[in-house]
Amino acid sequence: MFYISAHYKFTPLLPEETQRMRDELFAFGEEIGMTGLVLVGTEGLNGTVAAETEEILNIWKQKLESCFGEIVFKDSFSDDQPFKRWFVKIRNEIVSLGDTEIIPHGKHNHIPPEEWDRMMEEEDVVVLDTRNTYETEIGMFEGAIDPSLRTFQEFSEYVEKCDIPKDKKVLMYCTGGIRCEKACLEMERQGYENVFQLDGGILRYMKERPQKKWKGECFVFDHRVAVNEDLKPSERYGLCPHCGDPGDQHISCEHCQKPGMMCVRCIKSMDRQTCSKDCAYQRNLVLQKEALVR
């Protein structure tokens, strides 16, 4: 069993502090046996990590709160190791909207899951997903708008061009809450008056309100690919080896004959079905040689 936790905290750090904090967290995590990815920047910290025991994970949490103050942790579990290695990296933005001047400070229009369900029932409300298309394709809230983002950096342009009235009540959500922290402020910057965000994101909602208004699975950025409504690793989706998006199309590799998984788009766009980029390359070589013989 591996114990997994997603967490973030917006808190200002001086540029010279980020390198010290990065080195300190990397050394500490390496010493206690953590895996995963943590981002550190002048606006705070963002990460998803895993530990082999709950005790080790709690030691990591205590370390973070000693450095950054109180943090909300979204925990889940996996029988398999979700990460191969341990990374702590410095970034200009701990979640990349593309505007370093938009920095959240404290709670701002956060809605807990139970209140979220009640507000979704209101007539004059828009539910907005702030995630990318490869995430929305495998799960969304009932009736939510999919802005068809390839990256979160496209969100500002989407808001500029969308036809959502400025006085409309907007409920927005994302995986763990961090993207909405910035998305909420960006919508207000562009004149929206009633913007609210799901506190703790989909991960908290699925823990507290399973089998309610969420439909499908939730993409996560590790080897689980997605989690179901019980926060257990997906049994349906795997990562497509050709594009990296979640896929649920089972194949028999045309090169090595091993079973594999691809996404619908790659199956439609590629001439043949292969379980890896290497097998695709090797299969192409074989076909080229066969063509020369003919």
Phi, psi and omega per residue, in radians:
M1 nan 2.352 3.065
F2 -2.042 2.386 -3.096
Y3 -1.768 2.151 -2.985
I4 -2.054 2.475 3.117
S5 -2.485 2.284 3.004
A6 -1.805 2.429 -3.070
H7 -2.763 2.675 3.019
Y8 -2.680 2.802 3.079
K9 -2.706 2.092 3.023
F10 -1.482 2.005 3.102
T11 -2.723 2.354 -3.020
P12 -1.214 2.384 3.020
L13 -2.202 2.483 3.035
L14 -1.232 2.611 -3.137
P15 -0.910 -0.690 -3.130
E16 -1.259 -0.340 3.112
E17 -1.349 -0.489 -3.048
T18 -1.113 -0.715 3.133
Q19 -1.170 -0.729 3.105
R20 -1.099 -0.758 -3.132
M21 -1.172 -0.687 3.110
R22 -1.047 -0.847 -3.110
D23 -1.126 -0.693 -3.122
E24 -1.154 -0.800 -3.122
L25 -1.210 -0.656 3.123
F26 -1.107 -0.818 -3.120
A27 -1.119 -0.714 -3.127
F28 -1.152 -0.818 3.141
G29 -1.108 -0.685 3.116
E30 -1.123 -0.670 -3.117
E31 -1.138 -0.689 -3.077
I32 -1.631 -0.057 3.034
G33 1.593 0.570 3.117
M34 -1.378 2.712 2.921
T35 -2.275 2.834 3.134
G36 2.186 -2.881 -3.103
L37 -2.334 2.274 3.059
V38 -2.184 2.327 3.079
L39 -1.890 2.345 3.115
V40 -2.149 2.388 3.105
G41 -2.657 -3.132 -3.129
T42 -1.184 -0.257 3.108
E43 -1.702 -0.065 3.089
G44 2.417 -2.463 -2.991
L45 -2.456 2.523 3.112
N46 -2.598 2.286 -3.130
G47 -2.889 2.828 2.923
T48 -2.308 2.210 -3.008
V49 -2.323 2.901 3.107
A50 -2.445 2.627 3.107
A51 -2.435 2.711 -3.100
E52 -1.366 -0.316 3.098
T53 -2.396 2.722 3.095
E54 -1.138 -0.569 3.121
E55 -1.088 -0.769 3.130
I56 -1.130 -0.733 3.118
L57 -1.079 -0.688 3.122
N58 -1.146 -0.619 3.077
I59 -1.092 -0.719 3.099
W60 -1.107 -0.761 3.134
K61 -1.080 -0.744 3.124
Q62 -1.086 -0.661 3.106
K63 -1.106 -0.803 -3.128
L64 -1.089 -0.769 -3.103
E65 -1.233 -0.435 3.049
S66 -1.235 -0.430 -3.138
C67 -1.656 -0.624 -2.972
F68 -2.087 -0.044 -3.069
G69 1.485 -2.919 -3.052
E70 -1.083 2.332 -3.132
I71 -2.282 2.485 3.041
V72 -1.593 2.171 -3.120
F73 -1.884 2.332 3.061
K74 -1.865 1.884 -2.998
D75 -1.767 2.601 3.045
S76 -2.681 -3.073 -3.004
F77 -2.446 2.793 3.072
S78 -2.703 2.484 3.062
D79 -1.274 -0.454 -3.116
D80 -1.902 2.704 3.112
Q81 -1.139 2.098 -3.098
P82 -1.412 -0.282 -3.121
F83 -2.257 2.548 3.124
K84 -1.522 -0.547 -3.008
R85 -2.463 -3.094 -3.124
W86 -2.090 2.160 3.140
F87 -2.326 2.428 2.893
V88 -2.282 2.073 -3.017
K89 -2.183 2.672 3.081
I90 -1.655 2.334 3.116
R91 -2.369 2.628 3.067
N92 -1.134 -0.647 3.059
E93 -2.216 2.369 3.118
I94 -1.372 -0.270 2.875
V95 -2.517 2.208 -2.842
S96 -1.612 1.700 2.996
L97 -1.510 -0.396 -3.102
G98 1.659 0.206 3.129
D99 -2.451 1.801 -3.076
T100 -1.296 -0.105 3.130
E101 -1.500 -0.238 3.116
I102 -1.636 1.803 -3.102
I103 -2.251 2.028 3.121
P104 -1.136 2.627 3.085
H105 -2.398 1.837 3.081
G106 1.261 -3.016 -3.116
K107 -1.216 2.404 -3.141
H108 -2.588 1.786 3.100
N109 0.981 0.721 3.092
H110 -1.463 2.425 3.140
I111 -2.095 2.176 3.069
P112 -1.213 2.778 -3.049
P113 -0.906 -0.760 -3.110
E114 -1.115 -0.739 3.113
E115 -1.195 -0.603 3.088
W116 -0.999 -0.819 3.125
D117 -1.056 -0.721 -3.131
R118 -1.140 -0.761 -3.100
M119 -1.213 -0.507 3.091
M120 -1.128 -0.396 -3.126
E121 -1.399 -0.230 -3.141
E122 -1.168 2.609 -3.062
E123 -1.263 -0.828 -3.007
D124 -1.654 1.153 -3.081
V125 -2.485 2.557 3.075
V126 -2.048 2.277 3.081
V127 -1.804 2.154 -3.005
L128 -2.130 2.173 3.077
D129 -1.538 2.231 -3.100
T130 -1.772 0.203 -3.069
R131 -1.624 3.082 -3.126
N132 -1.425 2.853 -3.048
T133 -1.068 -0.643 -3.129
Y134 -1.181 -0.289 3.054
E135 -1.537 -0.790 -3.083
T136 -1.177 -0.452 -3.095
E137 -1.142 -0.409 -3.086
I138 -1.852 -0.025 3.090
G139 3.092 2.426 3.103
M140 -2.678 2.908 2.991
F141 -1.336 2.653 3.111
E142 -0.949 2.212 3.033
G143 1.295 0.146 -3.103
A144 -1.292 2.663 3.060
I145 -1.530 2.287 3.046
D146 -1.745 1.954 -3.112
P147 -1.319 -0.017 3.105
S148 0.993 0.909 3.130
L149 -1.497 2.354 2.975
R150 -1.439 -0.600 3.047
T151 -2.491 2.791 -3.140
F152 -1.116 -0.424 -3.139
Q153 -1.153 -0.246 3.091
E154 -1.479 -0.067 -3.041
F155 -1.108 -0.751 -3.112
S156 -1.046 -0.746 3.118
E157 -1.153 -0.661 3.094
Y158 -1.040 -0.790 -3.123
V159 -1.080 -0.697 3.141
E160 -1.061 -0.639 -2.998
K161 -1.755 -0.233 -3.059
C162 -1.244 2.821 -3.101
D163 -1.801 0.389 3.083
I164 -1.286 2.127 3.140
P165 -1.005 2.503 -3.069
K166 -1.136 -0.445 -3.123
D167 -1.653 0.059 -3.141
K168 -1.244 2.518 3.033
K169 -1.357 2.132 -3.076
V170 -1.999 2.184 3.042
L171 -1.869 2.071 -3.103
M172 -2.051 2.694 -3.108
Y173 -2.609 2.801 3.051
C174 -2.637 -2.935 -3.005
T175 -1.116 -1.022 -3.082
G176 -2.098 -0.019 3.079
G177 1.931 -0.337 -2.968
I178 -1.244 -0.668 -3.141
R179 -1.140 -0.646 -3.136
C180 -1.157 -0.478 3.111
E181 -0.990 -0.752 3.135
K182 -1.473 -0.655 -3.121
A183 -1.072 -0.661 3.118
C184 -1.077 -0.803 -3.142
L185 -1.177 -0.626 3.123
E186 -1.146 -0.718 3.105
M187 -1.142 -0.679 3.091
E188 -1.157 -0.657 3.102
R189 -1.061 -0.561 -3.134
Q190 -1.611 0.217 2.966
G191 1.791 0.079 3.112
Y192 -1.367 2.397 -2.936
E193 -1.771 -0.421 -3.045
N194 -2.328 1.343 -3.100
V195 -1.965 2.253 -3.126
F196 -2.229 2.693 -3.104
Q197 -2.249 2.504 3.137
L198 -1.255 2.007 -3.088
D199 -1.170 2.133 -3.130
G200 1.470 -0.069 3.063
G201 1.167 -2.876 -3.107
I202 -1.067 -0.657 -3.071
L203 -1.085 -0.727 3.092
R204 -1.217 -0.717 -3.131
Y205 -1.035 -0.804 -3.096
M206 -1.131 -0.529 3.107
K207 -1.264 -0.698 -3.051
E208 -1.639 -0.443 -3.041
R209 -2.334 0.922 3.126
P210 -1.103 2.587 3.099
Q211 1.082 0.537 3.070
K212 -1.843 -1.885 -2.999
K213 -1.749 -0.025 3.076
W214 -1.488 2.365 -3.141
K215 -2.135 2.150 3.099
G216 1.796 -2.675 -3.139
E217 -2.063 2.962 -3.088
C218 -2.052 2.107 3.112
F219 -1.147 2.402 3.051
V220 -2.253 2.665 -2.971
F221 -1.605 1.010 3.064
D222 -2.718 -2.980 -3.007
H223 -1.279 -0.082 3.003
R224 -1.277 -0.407 -3.098
V225 1.259 -0.957 3.128
A226 -2.642 2.866 3.031
V227 -2.155 2.603 3.119
N228 -1.533 -3.007 -3.052
E229 -1.132 -0.287 3.074
D230 -1.676 0.178 -3.109
L231 1.096 0.424 3.072
K232 -1.662 2.625 -3.131
P233 -0.955 2.463 -3.094
S234 -1.048 2.400 3.000
E235 -1.741 -0.066 -3.092
R236 -1.752 -0.753 -2.964
Y237 -1.814 2.564 2.956
G238 -2.315 2.962 3.109
L239 -1.426 2.234 3.056
C240 -1.130 2.176 -3.069
P241 -1.215 -0.226 -3.065
H242 -1.665 -0.590 -3.120
C243 -2.145 -0.289 3.132
G244 1.513 -0.030 3.092
D245 -1.426 2.814 3.086
P246 -1.162 2.421 3.128
G247 -2.374 2.663 3.138
D248 -2.317 0.343 3.140
Q249 -1.697 1.923 -3.128
H250 -1.384 2.373 -3.103
I251 -2.332 2.887 2.907
S252 -1.973 2.063 -3.006
C253 -1.025 2.272 -3.123
E254 -1.279 -0.189 3.121
H255 -1.765 -0.938 -3.054
C256 -1.818 -0.105 3.112
Q257 1.185 0.152 3.079
K258 -1.401 2.665 3.067
P259 -1.193 2.595 3.133
G260 -2.646 -3.035 -3.092
M261 -2.405 2.372 3.062
M262 -2.364 2.826 3.040
C263 -1.546 2.861 -3.090
V264 -1.068 -0.735 -3.083
R265 -1.099 -0.746 -3.120
C266 -1.217 -0.619 3.086
I267 -1.090 -0.661 -3.129
K268 -1.321 -0.596 -3.017
S269 -1.574 -0.357 -3.095
M270 -1.701 2.638 -3.113
D271 -1.287 -0.396 -3.066
R272 -2.552 2.821 -3.080
Q273 -1.816 2.077 -3.127
T274 -2.351 2.688 -3.014
C275 -1.512 -0.089 -3.131
S276 -2.814 2.884 3.084
K277 -1.141 -0.620 3.127
D278 -1.131 -0.763 3.112
C279 -1.124 -0.626 3.088
A280 -1.099 -0.753 3.125
Y281 -1.121 -0.818 -3.124
Q282 -1.130 -0.667 3.123
R283 -1.139 -0.673 3.098
N284 -1.108 -0.695 3.104
L285 -1.075 -0.754 3.130
V286 -1.062 -0.790 -3.120
L287 -1.137 -0.651 3.110
Q288 -1.127 -0.735 3.115
K289 -1.137 -0.697 3.109
E290 -1.115 -0.652 3.129
A291 -1.156 -0.653 3.122
L292 -1.172 -0.661 3.127
V293 -1.101 -0.663 -3.137
R294 -1.194 nan nan
